[in-house]
Amino acid sequence: MATLQKLRNMGPLLVIFVGLALFAFIAGDAWRLFQSHTADQTVGSVNGEELSAIEFQKMYEEYTNVFKFARGVNSPSEDELNQIKDEVWNTYIYNKIVAAEAEKIGLTATTAELQALIDAGTDPILMQTPFRNQQGMFDKDILNGFLAQYDSNKDDVQFVEQYKPIYDYWKFIEKTLMQNILINKYQALIQNSFIGNPIVAKSNYDINNTTYDIEVAAYPYSAINNEECTASESDIKKVYNEKKELFKNPAESRNIKYVSYHVTPSNEDREALNAEVAEWADSLKAGNEDYATLARLSGSEVAYSELAWQKSAFPEEVQTRIETEAINTVVGPFYNQADDSYTAFKTISKSIVPDSVQYRMLVVNAATPEATTTLADSIMQALKGGADYKEIAKKYGQENSDSIWLTSAQYEGAPIAGNDAALLNNILTSKKGVYTVATLDNNPAKFIFQVLDTKNPVEKYNAIVIKRTAEFSTETYNDAYNKFSQYVAGCKNVADLEKNAEEFGYRVMTQNAITTGTHKVANLAGTRDAIKWIFAADKDEVSPLYECGANDYLLVAGLTNINEKGYTDIETLRPMLTSEATNNIKAEKIMKEIAGKGIEELKKDAKIKSCETKRISFNAPAYISATASNEPAISAAVTKMNIGEESAPIKGNNGVYVIKLVAKNPKGGEFNSKAEEEKMKAQGVREASRFLNTLVQDAEIEDNRYKFF
């Protein structure tokens, strides 16, 4: 069972990186899959192949179990769960598309390739599994030993229950590796189509290792009135058609106007809380010293510990006061505006305590209290007489009891009391090098310890802090709800939503491009029902009132537009298209006006703005201060010019430019053809990734997950 023992010992290290193909995030508790009355139980489809809710649930549960095993958590946050669901869906899409493309060309992943990958043991996924040797390297013998033991103990219910998570984890890794093999082979086909040669390598080197200084004469588009250059419908359509692919919507989306209202405590709520904290402060003043109980009953957000803490472990509002307040003085209550809270505290004691203590300890526990005392005395005599600590520890089966560091971070902020606090206090206050015996209440054992080293003695405080953050009362919430409900009731359409908001003191906000993959409205938790409403509503419809957030937000939305899948229509883009079409007309007019003119002549024109721009790089748009714009066309044009040469008019984003190359600035270094060709191969890797992303973007994908969770 050596393999299993190794896996047990590695428990805290079982954290994995699942790989690029899985987009890094998996997991979570089971989600509400689908409602029994839902007729269509299709989560979505990829290129016509449907995925049922049941199939998606199986995948999700598999990922969930892997996450729980690897991360050691059971309850991810809502944000984590949303991200997890997206990654499960995206992984499914990615693998489906690659598998379909690979099938077209006869590309496969084989079990032999998988075994070769396992035998090599260098894949990053394998390196992060628990099947690793003492050097931290993946060890196939540990893996094979575990699998053999698992197979031979399948009938042992207790064994299977204990080790099935590890087994299922490995089966998941196997499947992931097979998917990665296929993806990597497909990517290799694409990236290897990018072949470098010495000529192109030299050209790339020269361009990428040179910066340019230029003189600029700029004729801004703003120098011509728009009335002089009116864009026709055909001009607008021309721009639209030229840039049509930029306006493609891969999925249907919705635009909304919304109002969200955050319910907060009223002044009356704060006054009531202040009075309540004051009552607990009075209890402290009256001599109540059952601090742990008092902290618990008061609902304090700061745990009470019998151990002293550094000043920094207390709330900020306490930190600023605790150094100057006298011992046993009750301070507060006082209000902290930063987190809307009231606080009172009492400093019980101050002491100088090491920030860190290194110690070793033996636990002595014999058959009877008398035998325990006798044995502890015997061990103490031996240790004081110079006996070897490690030999004694080994004799009593405590070989791992040597050299433990206790730091402030391990106990500050935690509610430590009773025997735990007593033992830790003994360790923290003991002299270095001295063996000490600690006896604890109602504990038959004796604890022999020795402080080996201490670091950074600091002043610490034992204090009870009663801190409460203000919360709204039921009455406050009801008042807010009734007011918001009255507002919603008066909104029959989006125009009402906007018109009535000012009267009620609300602010209307906009959220555009909401897709079926969107998880939140107004960036609020608990808005799943609102998302479902958005995709069932008609344009100009107003939603019902939703209670969301941490039950502290009220929300209403109005649907302003339905953006159909495909190309955005011209009307939606008309302002932008009209502006660009107008600039095109201006550019044509300007280029005719300044044709054949040099920079010096142009500078005499009042409409021309001139400037100097240095260190232009081909890899980034040139920033032209004369028009306050980035102009990639200039970055490209300057690489083809000679020093002293002036360009023809260059059409840019914010104007037309004539430039003069003043200087070329080589960065230095020697040209290495092989190194440049390797860079071109790296470009092939990037292009392969872009190609796969394009396949995903061009696929027919339907996402109905919002209906089910």
C-alpha positions as CSV (number, residue, x, y, z in Angstrom):
1,M,0.0,0.0,0.0
2,A,3.0,2.3,-0.4
3,T,1.5,4.1,-3.3
4,L,-1.7,4.9,-1.4
5,Q,0.3,6.1,1.6
6,K,2.2,8.5,-0.7
7,L,-1.1,9.8,-2.1
8,R,-2.4,10.3,1.5
9,N,0.7,12.3,2.4
10,M,0.3,14.5,-0.7
11,G,-3.2,15.5,0.2
12,P,-2.5,19.2,0.7
13,L,-0.7,19.4,-2.7
14,L,-3.6,18.0,-4.8
15,V,-4.1,21.2,-6.9
16,I,-4.1,20.8,-10.7
17,F,-3.8,22.9,-13.8
18,V,-6.2,21.3,-16.2
19,G,-4.7,22.7,-19.5
20,L,-5.4,25.3,-22.2
21,A,-8.0,23.0,-23.8
22,L,-10.1,23.1,-20.7
23,F,-9.7,26.9,-20.3
24,A,-8.4,26.5,-16.7
25,F,-11.6,26.7,-14.7
26,I,-13.9,23.8,-13.8
27,A,-16.2,22.9,-10.9
28,G,-18.8,23.7,-8.4
29,D,-21.8,22.3,-6.6
30,A,-24.7,21.0,-8.7
31,W,-26.9,23.7,-10.3
32,R,-30.6,23.7,-10.8
33,L,-30.6,21.9,-14.1
34,F,-34.0,22.3,-15.6
35,Q,-37.6,22.7,-14.6
36,S,-39.9,19.8,-15.1
37,H,-42.4,21.9,-17.1
38,T,-39.8,22.9,-19.7
39,A,-40.6,21.1,-22.9
40,D,-37.4,21.8,-24.7
41,Q,-34.5,20.4,-22.7
42,T,-31.7,21.4,-25.1
43,V,-28.9,23.5,-23.5
44,G,-27.6,24.4,-26.9
45,S,-26.1,23.2,-30.2
46,V,-22.9,23.4,-32.2
47,N,-23.2,23.3,-35.9
48,G,-26.6,21.6,-35.6
49,E,-25.5,19.0,-33.1
50,E,-27.7,19.4,-30.0
51,L,-26.6,19.1,-26.4
52,S,-29.3,18.1,-24.0
53,A,-29.6,19.4,-20.4
54,I,-29.0,15.9,-19.1
55,E,-25.7,15.5,-21.1
56,F,-24.5,18.9,-20.0
57,Q,-25.4,18.0,-16.4
58,K,-23.2,14.8,-16.6
59,M,-20.3,16.9,-17.9
60,Y,-20.8,19.4,-15.2
61,E,-20.9,16.8,-12.5
62,E,-17.7,15.3,-13.7
63,Y,-16.0,18.7,-13.7
64,T,-17.5,19.4,-10.3
65,N,-16.0,16.2,-8.7
66,V,-12.6,17.0,-10.2
67,F,-12.7,20.5,-8.8
68,K,-13.7,19.3,-5.3
69,F,-10.9,16.8,-5.3
70,A,-8.3,19.2,-6.7
71,R,-9.2,22.4,-4.8
72,G,-10.6,21.0,-1.6
73,V,-13.7,23.2,-1.7
74,N,-17.4,22.5,-1.6
75,S,-19.1,25.9,-2.1
76,P,-17.7,28.2,-4.8
77,S,-19.1,31.7,-4.9
78,E,-21.7,32.6,-7.5
79,D,-19.1,34.4,-9.6
80,E,-17.0,31.2,-9.6
81,L,-19.9,29.1,-10.5
82,N,-20.8,31.3,-13.4
83,Q,-17.3,31.3,-14.7
84,I,-17.2,27.5,-14.2
85,K,-20.4,27.0,-16.3
86,D,-19.0,29.2,-19.0
87,E,-15.7,27.2,-19.1
88,V,-17.6,23.9,-19.3
89,W,-19.6,25.2,-22.2
90,N,-16.6,26.8,-24.0
91,T,-14.6,23.6,-23.6
92,Y,-17.4,21.6,-25.1
93,I,-17.7,23.9,-28.1
94,Y,-13.9,24.0,-28.7
95,N,-13.4,20.3,-28.5
96,K,-16.5,19.6,-30.8
97,I,-15.3,22.0,-33.5
98,V,-11.7,20.7,-33.4
99,A,-12.9,17.1,-33.5
100,A,-15.1,17.8,-36.5
101,E,-12.3,19.6,-38.4
102,A,-9.8,16.8,-37.6
103,E,-12.2,14.2,-38.8
104,K,-12.4,15.9,-42.2
105,I,-8.7,15.3,-42.8
106,G,-8.4,12.0,-41.0
107,L,-6.6,13.3,-38.0
108,T,-6.9,11.2,-34.8
109,A,-5.5,10.8,-31.3
110,T,-4.5,7.3,-30.4
111,T,-4.1,5.4,-27.1
112,A,-0.5,4.7,-28.1
113,E,0.1,8.4,-28.3
114,L,-1.5,8.8,-24.9
115,Q,0.7,6.1,-23.4
116,A,3.8,7.7,-24.9
117,L,2.8,11.0,-23.3
118,I,2.4,9.2,-19.9
119,D,5.7,7.4,-20.3
120,A,7.5,10.7,-21.1
121,G,5.9,12.2,-18.0
122,T,6.7,15.8,-19.0
123,D,3.3,17.2,-19.9
124,P,2.4,20.1,-17.6
125,I,-0.9,18.3,-16.6
126,L,0.9,15.2,-15.5
127,M,3.4,17.3,-13.5
128,Q,0.6,18.7,-11.4
129,T,-1.1,15.3,-10.5
130,P,-0.6,13.6,-7.1
131,F,1.4,10.8,-8.8
132,R,4.8,12.4,-8.2
133,N,8.0,11.3,-6.6
134,Q,10.0,13.0,-3.9
135,Q,11.7,15.2,-6.5
136,G,8.2,16.5,-7.5
137,M,8.3,14.8,-10.9
138,F,5.5,12.7,-12.4
139,D,6.2,9.1,-11.7
140,K,4.3,6.6,-13.9
141,D,5.2,3.8,-11.4
142,I,3.3,5.5,-8.7
143,L,0.3,5.9,-11.1
144,N,0.5,2.3,-12.2
145,G,0.8,1.1,-8.6
146,F,-2.3,3.1,-7.6
147,L,-4.4,1.8,-10.6
148,A,-3.4,-1.8,-9.9
149,Q,-4.3,-1.5,-6.2
150,Y,-7.6,0.2,-7.1
151,D,-8.5,-2.5,-9.6
152,S,-7.7,-5.3,-7.1
153,N,-9.9,-3.7,-4.3
154,K,-13.0,-2.8,-6.3
155,D,-15.1,-5.0,-4.1
156,D,-14.0,-3.2,-0.9
157,V,-16.7,-0.6,-0.4
158,Q,-14.7,1.4,2.1
159,F,-11.6,1.4,-0.1
160,V,-13.5,2.5,-3.2
161,E,-15.3,5.3,-1.2
162,Q,-11.9,6.6,0.0
163,Y,-10.0,6.4,-3.3
164,K,-12.7,6.8,-6.0
165,P,-12.1,10.6,-6.2
166,I,-8.5,10.0,-7.1
167,Y,-9.4,7.3,-9.6
168,D,-12.1,9.5,-11.2
169,Y,-9.6,12.4,-11.3
170,W,-7.1,10.3,-13.2
171,K,-9.8,9.2,-15.8
172,F,-10.6,12.8,-16.3
173,I,-6.9,13.6,-16.8
174,E,-6.7,10.8,-19.4
175,K,-9.6,12.2,-21.3
176,T,-8.1,15.7,-21.2
177,L,-4.7,14.4,-22.5
178,M,-6.5,12.7,-25.4
179,Q,-8.3,15.9,-26.3
180,N,-5.0,17.9,-26.0
181,I,-3.2,15.4,-28.3
182,L,-5.8,16.0,-31.1
183,I,-5.8,19.8,-30.6
184,N,-2.0,20.0,-30.6
185,K,-1.7,18.0,-33.7
186,Y,-4.3,20.1,-35.5
187,Q,-2.6,23.3,-34.4
188,A,0.8,22.0,-35.5
189,L,-0.6,21.5,-39.1
190,I,-1.6,25.2,-39.1
191,Q,1.5,26.7,-37.5
192,N,3.9,24.7,-39.7
193,S,2.4,26.3,-42.7
194,F,4.2,29.5,-41.7
195,I,7.6,29.0,-43.3
196,G,10.4,31.5,-42.8
197,N,13.2,32.3,-45.3
198,P,16.3,34.5,-45.1
199,I,14.9,37.3,-47.3
200,V,11.7,37.8,-45.3
201,A,13.7,37.3,-42.0
202,K,16.1,40.2,-42.9
203,S,13.2,42.4,-43.9
204,N,11.4,41.7,-40.6
205,Y,14.5,42.3,-38.6
206,D,15.2,45.7,-40.2
207,I,11.6,46.9,-39.7
208,N,11.3,45.6,-36.1
209,N,14.7,46.9,-35.0
210,T,14.5,50.4,-36.3
211,T,12.6,53.5,-35.0
212,Y,12.0,56.7,-37.1
213,D,12.0,60.4,-36.5
214,I,9.7,62.4,-38.7
215,E,8.5,65.9,-39.4
216,V,4.7,66.2,-40.0
217,A,2.4,68.6,-41.7
218,A,-1.2,67.7,-40.8
219,Y,-4.4,68.9,-42.4
220,P,-7.1,68.0,-39.8
221,Y,-10.5,66.9,-41.0
222,S,-11.9,69.3,-38.4
223,A,-10.6,72.2,-40.4
224,I,-13.4,71.7,-42.9
225,N,-17.0,72.2,-42.0
226,N,-19.2,69.1,-42.3
227,E,-21.7,71.2,-44.3
228,E,-19.1,71.4,-47.1
229,C,-18.8,67.6,-47.3
230,T,-22.2,65.9,-47.0
231,A,-22.1,62.1,-47.2
232,S,-24.7,60.5,-49.5
233,E,-26.5,57.3,-48.8
234,S,-24.2,55.5,-51.3
235,D,-21.2,56.9,-49.4
236,I,-22.5,55.5,-46.1
237,K,-23.3,52.2,-47.7
238,K,-19.8,52.0,-49.2
239,V,-18.2,52.4,-45.7
240,Y,-20.6,49.8,-44.3
241,N,-19.8,47.2,-46.9
242,E,-16.1,47.8,-46.6
243,K,-16.2,47.2,-42.8
244,K,-19.2,44.9,-42.7
245,E,-17.3,42.1,-41.0
246,L,-16.5,44.3,-38.1
247,F,-20.2,44.7,-37.4
248,K,-21.1,41.0,-37.3
249,N,-22.9,39.8,-34.2
250,P,-22.1,36.2,-33.5
251,A,-25.2,35.8,-31.4
252,E,-28.5,37.6,-30.7
253,S,-28.2,40.2,-27.9
254,R,-30.5,42.6,-26.1
255,N,-30.2,46.2,-24.9
256,I,-31.9,47.4,-21.8
257,K,-32.5,50.4,-19.6
258,Y,-32.6,49.6,-15.9
259,V,-33.0,51.1,-12.5
260,S,-31.4,49.4,-9.5
261,Y,-31.9,50.6,-6.0
262,H,-29.6,49.6,-3.1
263,V,-31.5,49.4,0.2
264,T,-29.3,50.8,3.0
265,P,-29.8,51.4,6.7
266,S,-31.8,54.4,7.7
267,N,-30.7,56.9,10.3
268,E,-33.1,55.2,12.7
269,D,-31.5,51.9,12.0
270,R,-28.1,53.3,12.8
271,E,-29.3,55.0,16.0
272,A,-30.8,51.7,17.2
273,L,-27.5,49.9,16.5
274,N,-25.5,52.6,18.3
275,A,-27.8,52.1,21.4
276,E,-27.3,48.3,21.2
277,V,-23.5,48.5,21.0
278,A,-23.6,51.0,23.9
279,E,-25.5,48.5,26.0
280,W,-22.8,45.9,25.4
281,A,-20.2,48.5,26.2
282,D,-22.0,49.2,29.5
283,S,-21.8,45.5,30.3
284,L,-18.1,45.7,29.9
285,K,-17.9,48.7,32.1
286,A,-20.0,46.8,34.8
287,G,-17.2,44.2,35.0
288,N,-18.5,41.4,32.8
289,E,-15.3,39.4,32.1
290,D,-16.8,36.5,30.2
291,Y,-15.4,38.0,27.0
292,A,-15.9,35.1,24.7
293,T,-19.6,34.8,25.5
294,L,-20.1,38.6,25.4
295,A,-18.5,38.8,21.9
296,R,-20.7,35.9,20.7
297,L,-24.0,37.2,22.2
298,S,-23.3,40.7,20.9
299,G,-22.9,39.5,17.4
300,S,-19.5,41.1,17.2
301,E,-17.8,40.8,13.8
302,V,-14.4,40.5,15.5
303,A,-13.7,37.2,17.3
304,Y,-12.4,37.2,20.8
305,S,-9.2,35.4,21.6
306,E,-7.4,34.9,24.8
307,L,-4.2,35.4,22.9
308,A,-2.7,38.9,22.4
309,W,-2.7,40.2,18.8
310,Q,-0.6,42.8,17.0
311,K,-2.3,46.1,16.4
312,S,-2.6,45.4,12.7
313,A,-4.9,42.4,13.4
314,F,-7.6,44.6,14.8
315,P,-10.1,46.7,12.8
316,E,-8.6,50.0,11.5
317,E,-10.7,52.1,13.7
318,V,-9.4,50.2,16.8
319,Q,-5.8,50.4,15.5
320,T,-5.8,54.2,15.7
321,R,-6.9,54.2,19.4
322,I,-5.6,51.0,21.1
323,E,-2.0,52.3,21.6
324,T,-3.1,55.3,23.6
325,E,-6.0,54.0,25.6
326,A,-5.5,52.8,29.2
327,I,-5.8,49.2,30.3
328,N,-9.4,48.2,31.3
329,T,-10.9,51.3,29.8
330,V,-13.9,50.8,27.6
331,V,-13.8,52.9,24.5
332,G,-16.9,53.7,22.4
333,P,-19.2,53.1,20.8
334,F,-18.0,55.2,17.9
335,Y,-19.1,55.3,14.3
336,N,-16.9,54.3,11.3
337,Q,-18.2,55.8,8.1
338,A,-15.9,53.7,5.9
339,D,-17.9,50.5,6.5
340,D,-21.0,52.0,8.2
341,S,-20.3,50.3,11.6
342,Y,-20.3,51.0,15.3
343,T,-17.5,49.8,17.6
344,A,-16.6,49.6,21.3
345,F,-13.6,47.9,22.7
346,K,-11.7,47.2,25.9
347,T,-7.9,46.6,26.2
348,I,-7.4,43.8,28.8
349,S,-3.6,43.7,28.7
350,K,-0.5,44.7,26.8
351,S,2.7,42.6,26.4
352,I,5.8,42.2,24.3
353,V,5.6,38.9,22.5
354,P,7.7,37.5,19.6
355,D,6.0,37.6,16.2
356,S,7.4,34.2,15.4
357,V,8.5,31.3,17.7
358,Q,10.2,28.1,16.7
359,Y,9.6,25.2,19.1
360,R,9.4,21.5,19.4
361,M,7.1,19.5,21.6
362,L,6.4,16.0,22.9
363,V,3.0,14.9,24.1
364,V,3.1,12.5,27.1
365,N,0.0,10.5,27.8
366,A,0.3,7.2,29.7
367,A,-2.4,4.8,31.0
368,T,-3.1,6.7,34.2
369,P,-2.6,10.3,35.3
370,E,0.1,9.1,37.8
371,A,1.9,7.2,35.1
372,T,1.8,10.2,32.8
373,T,3.3,12.4,35.5
374,T,6.0,9.8,36.2
375,L,6.9,9.4,32.5
376,A,6.9,13.2,32.0
377,D,9.3,13.7,34.9
378,S,11.5,11.0,33.6
379,I,11.7,12.5,30.1
380,M,12.3,16.0,31.6
381,Q,15.2,14.6,33.7
382,A,16.7,13.0,30.7
383,L,16.4,16.1,28.5
384,K,17.9,18.3,31.2
385,G,20.7,15.8,31.6
386,G,21.6,16.2,28.0
387,A,19.7,13.3,26.3
388,D,19.2,13.6,22.6
389,Y,15.7,15.0,21.9
390,K,15.3,13.2,18.5
391,E,16.2,9.8,20.1
392,I,13.5,10.4,22.8
393,A,11.0,11.5,20.3
394,K,11.7,8.4,18.2
395,K,11.4,6.2,21.2
396,Y,7.9,7.5,21.9
397,G,6.7,7.5,18.2
398,Q,6.9,11.2,17.7
399,E,9.7,11.5,15.1
400,N,7.8,14.4,13.3
401,S,7.7,16.6,16.4
402,D,10.9,18.6,15.6
403,S,11.1,22.2,14.7
404,I,7.7,23.9,14.3
405,W,7.3,27.6,13.6
406,L,4.4,29.4,15.2
407,T,3.7,32.8,13.6
408,S,1.2,35.5,14.5
409,A,-0.6,35.0,11.2
410,Q,-1.5,31.5,12.3
411,Y,-3.6,32.6,15.3
412,E,-4.4,36.3,15.1
413,G,-8.0,36.9,14.1
414,A,-9.2,33.4,15.3
415,P,-11.3,32.9,18.4
416,I,-8.8,30.8,20.4
417,A,-9.6,30.1,24.1
418,G,-9.3,27.5,26.8
419,N,-6.6,24.9,26.6
420,D,-5.5,25.9,23.1
421,A,-4.9,29.4,24.2
422,A,-3.2,28.3,27.4
423,L,-0.8,26.0,25.6
424,L,0.0,28.7,22.9
425,N,0.5,31.3,25.6
426,N,3.0,29.0,27.4
427,I,5.0,28.6,24.2
428,L,4.9,32.3,23.3
429,T,6.1,33.4,26.8
430,S,8.7,30.7,27.5
431,K,12.4,31.4,27.5
432,K,14.5,30.2,24.6
433,G,16.3,26.9,25.1
434,V,14.5,25.9,28.3
435,Y,12.4,22.7,28.5
436,T,9.0,23.3,30.0
437,V,6.1,21.1,31.0
438,A,2.6,22.3,30.4
439,T,-0.5,20.9,32.1
440,L,-3.9,21.8,30.8
441,D,-7.3,21.8,32.5
442,N,-9.3,18.5,32.0
443,N,-6.5,17.1,29.8
444,P,-4.7,14.0,31.0
445,A,-1.7,14.6,28.8
446,K,1.4,16.6,29.6
447,F,3.2,18.7,27.0
448,I,7.0,19.0,27.1
449,F,8.2,21.7,24.8
450,Q,11.3,23.8,24.1
451,V,11.5,27.2,22.4
452,L,14.4,27.0,19.8
453,D,14.2,30.5,18.3
454,T,12.2,33.7,18.4
455,K,11.9,36.6,16.0
456,N,10.7,40.2,16.0
457,P,9.4,41.0,19.5
458,V,6.5,43.3,19.2
459,E,3.8,44.9,21.4
460,K,0.6,43.0,21.4
461,Y,-2.8,43.5,22.9
462,N,-5.4,41.3,24.4
463,A,-8.7,43.1,23.8
464,I,-12.4,42.5,23.3
465,V,-13.9,44.3,20.3
466,I,-17.6,44.7,19.8
467,K,-18.1,45.7,16.2
468,R,-21.3,45.7,14.3
469,T,-22.1,46.9,10.8
470,A,-25.3,48.7,10.3
471,E,-28.1,46.7,8.6
472,F,-31.4,47.9,7.3
473,S,-34.5,46.9,9.4
474,T,-37.6,45.2,8.1
475,E,-39.4,48.6,8.2
476,T,-36.7,50.3,6.2
477,Y,-36.7,47.5,3.5
478,N,-40.5,47.6,3.3
479,D,-40.5,51.4,2.9
480,A,-38.0,51.1,0.1
481,Y,-39.8,48.2,-1.5
482,N,-43.2,50.0,-1.5
483,K,-41.7,53.1,-3.0
484,F,-39.9,51.2,-5.7
485,S,-43.0,49.1,-6.4
486,Q,-45.0,52.3,-6.8
487,Y,-42.4,53.5,-9.4
488,V,-42.5,50.2,-11.3
489,A,-46.3,50.1,-11.4
490,G,-46.3,53.5,-13.2
491,C,-43.9,52.3,-15.9
492,K,-45.8,50.9,-18.9
493,N,-42.9,51.4,-21.3
494,V,-39.3,52.4,-21.4
495,A,-40.2,56.1,-21.8
496,D,-42.1,55.9,-18.5
497,L,-39.1,54.2,-16.9
498,E,-37.0,57.2,-17.8
499,K,-39.6,59.9,-17.2
500,N,-40.7,58.8,-13.8
501,A,-37.2,58.0,-12.5
502,E,-36.4,61.6,-11.7
503,E,-39.6,62.1,-9.8
504,F,-38.8,59.1,-7.5
505,G,-35.1,60.0,-7.2
506,Y,-33.8,57.1,-9.2
507,R,-31.2,56.9,-11.9
508,V,-31.7,55.1,-15.2
509,M,-28.7,53.1,-16.5
510,T,-28.0,51.3,-19.8
511,Q,-26.7,47.8,-20.4
512,N,-26.2,46.8,-24.0
513,A,-25.2,43.5,-25.8
514,I,-26.7,41.2,-23.2
515,T,-26.4,37.7,-24.6
516,T,-27.7,34.3,-23.4
517,G,-24.3,33.8,-21.9
518,T,-24.6,36.9,-19.7
519,H,-25.0,36.0,-16.0
520,K,-25.8,39.4,-14.4
521,V,-27.9,42.4,-14.9
522,A,-26.4,45.6,-13.5
523,N,-23.5,43.5,-12.2
524,L,-25.8,42.2,-9.5
525,A,-26.0,38.7,-8.1
526,G,-29.2,36.8,-8.2
527,T,-30.5,38.2,-11.5
528,R,-31.1,34.9,-13.3
529,D,-34.8,35.5,-13.5
530,A,-34.2,39.0,-15.0
531,I,-32.0,37.5,-17.7
532,K,-34.8,35.0,-18.5
533,W,-37.3,37.8,-18.7
534,I,-35.0,39.8,-21.0
535,F,-35.0,37.0,-23.6
536,A,-38.7,36.5,-23.4
537,A,-39.7,40.1,-23.5
538,D,-40.8,42.3,-26.4
539,K,-39.2,45.6,-27.3
540,D,-40.3,48.5,-25.1
541,E,-41.7,46.1,-22.5
542,V,-40.9,46.8,-18.8
543,S,-40.1,44.0,-16.4
544,P,-41.6,43.2,-13.0
545,L,-39.8,44.2,-9.9
546,Y,-36.9,41.9,-8.9
547,E,-35.3,41.5,-5.5
548,C,-31.6,40.6,-6.0
549,G,-28.1,41.1,-4.8
550,A,-27.7,39.9,-1.3
551,N,-31.4,40.6,-0.8
552,D,-30.5,44.3,-0.6
553,Y,-31.2,45.4,-4.2
554,L,-34.4,46.2,-6.1
555,L,-34.3,46.1,-9.9
556,V,-36.5,46.9,-12.9
557,A,-35.5,46.8,-16.6
558,G,-37.0,47.9,-19.9
559,L,-36.1,46.2,-23.2
560,T,-34.9,48.9,-25.6
561,N,-33.6,46.8,-28.5
562,I,-33.2,43.3,-29.9
563,N,-29.9,42.9,-31.8
564,E,-30.5,40.0,-34.2
565,K,-27.7,37.5,-34.9
566,G,-25.8,38.5,-38.0
567,Y,-24.7,41.9,-39.2
568,T,-25.7,45.1,-37.3
569,D,-28.1,47.1,-39.5
570,I,-27.0,50.4,-41.0
571,E,-29.5,52.5,-39.0
572,T,-27.9,51.4,-35.7
573,L,-24.5,52.3,-37.0
574,R,-25.5,55.4,-39.0
575,P,-23.9,58.1,-36.8
576,M,-20.5,56.3,-36.9
577,L,-20.8,55.4,-40.6
578,T,-21.8,59.0,-41.5
579,S,-18.8,60.4,-39.7
580,E,-16.4,58.1,-41.5
581,A,-18.0,58.7,-44.9
582,T,-17.8,62.4,-44.3
583,N,-14.1,62.1,-43.4
584,N,-13.5,60.1,-46.6
585,I,-15.0,63.0,-48.6
586,K,-12.9,65.5,-46.7
587,A,-9.8,63.4,-47.2
588,E,-10.3,63.3,-51.0
589,K,-10.8,67.1,-51.1
590,I,-7.7,67.7,-49.0
591,M,-5.5,65.4,-51.0
592,K,-6.4,67.2,-54.2
593,E,-5.8,70.6,-52.5
594,I,-2.3,69.7,-51.2
595,A,-1.1,67.5,-54.0
596,G,2.5,68.3,-55.0
597,K,3.1,70.6,-52.1
598,G,6.0,70.1,-49.8
599,I,6.1,70.4,-46.0
600,E,7.6,73.9,-45.9
601,E,5.0,75.2,-48.3
602,L,2.2,73.6,-46.3
603,K,3.4,75.1,-43.1
604,K,2.5,78.5,-44.5
605,D,-1.2,77.5,-44.7
606,A,-3.2,78.5,-41.5
607,K,-5.2,75.3,-41.7
608,I,-2.0,73.1,-41.4
609,K,-0.7,72.0,-38.1
610,S,2.9,70.9,-37.9
611,C,4.9,68.9,-35.4
612,E,7.9,66.6,-34.9
613,T,7.4,63.0,-33.9
614,K,10.3,60.8,-32.7
615,R,10.9,57.1,-32.2
616,I,8.0,55.8,-34.3
617,S,7.9,52.0,-34.4
618,F,6.3,49.8,-37.1
619,N,4.8,47.7,-34.3
620,A,2.6,50.5,-32.9
621,P,0.5,53.3,-34.4
622,A,2.3,56.7,-34.6
623,Y,0.9,59.2,-32.2
624,I,0.6,62.6,-33.9
625,S,0.3,65.4,-31.5
626,A,-0.9,67.9,-34.1
627,T,-4.2,66.0,-34.4
628,A,-4.0,64.1,-31.1
629,S,-4.5,60.8,-32.8
630,N,-2.9,57.4,-33.4
631,E,-2.1,57.0,-37.1
632,P,-1.0,53.4,-38.1
633,A,-0.9,54.5,-41.8
634,I,2.1,56.7,-40.9
635,S,3.9,53.9,-39.1
636,A,3.6,51.7,-42.2
637,A,4.6,54.5,-44.7
638,V,7.7,55.6,-42.9
639,T,9.4,52.2,-43.2
640,K,9.5,52.5,-47.0
641,M,11.1,56.0,-47.0
642,N,14.7,57.2,-47.2
643,I,16.2,59.9,-45.0
644,G,15.2,63.4,-46.3
645,E,12.4,62.0,-48.4
646,E,8.9,63.6,-48.2
647,S,5.8,61.5,-48.7
648,A,2.8,62.0,-50.8
649,P,-0.4,62.9,-48.9
650,I,-1.3,60.1,-46.4
651,K,-4.9,59.6,-45.5
652,G,-5.2,59.0,-41.7
653,N,-7.9,58.7,-39.0
654,N,-8.1,62.4,-38.1
655,G,-6.6,64.1,-41.0
656,V,-4.3,64.0,-44.1
657,Y,-0.6,64.1,-43.6
658,V,2.6,64.8,-45.4
659,I,5.7,63.5,-43.6
660,K,9.4,63.9,-44.0
661,L,11.8,61.2,-42.7
662,V,14.4,62.9,-40.6
663,A,16.3,60.0,-39.1
664,K,16.4,56.2,-38.8
665,N,17.5,54.8,-35.4
666,P,18.7,51.2,-35.5
667,K,18.5,49.5,-32.1
668,G,21.8,47.7,-32.6
669,G,22.7,44.1,-32.5
670,E,23.6,41.6,-35.2
671,F,21.2,40.1,-37.6
672,N,20.7,36.4,-36.9
673,S,18.7,34.7,-39.7
674,K,17.9,31.6,-37.7
675,A,16.7,33.5,-34.7
676,E,14.4,35.7,-37.0
677,E,13.0,32.6,-38.7
678,E,12.2,31.1,-35.2
679,K,10.3,34.3,-34.5
680,M,8.3,33.7,-37.6
681,K,7.5,30.2,-36.5
682,A,6.3,31.7,-33.2
683,Q,4.0,33.9,-35.3
684,G,2.7,30.7,-36.8
685,V,1.8,29.5,-33.3
686,R,-0.2,32.7,-32.7
687,E,-1.9,32.5,-36.0
688,A,-2.9,28.9,-35.4
689,S,-4.6,30.0,-32.2
690,R,-6.4,32.8,-34.0
691,F,-7.4,30.3,-36.7
692,L,-9.0,28.0,-34.1
693,N,-10.8,31.0,-32.6
694,T,-12.1,32.0,-36.0
695,L,-13.5,28.5,-36.4
696,V,-15.4,29.0,-33.2
697,Q,-16.7,32.4,-34.2
698,D,-17.9,31.1,-37.5
699,A,-19.6,28.1,-36.1
700,E,-23.4,27.9,-35.8
701,I,-23.7,28.0,-32.0
702,E,-26.9,28.2,-30.0
703,D,-26.6,28.8,-26.3
704,N,-29.8,28.3,-24.3
705,R,-28.1,27.7,-20.9
706,Y,-29.9,30.7,-19.4
707,K,-33.2,28.8,-19.5
708,F,-31.8,26.1,-17.2
709,F,-29.6,27.8,-14.6
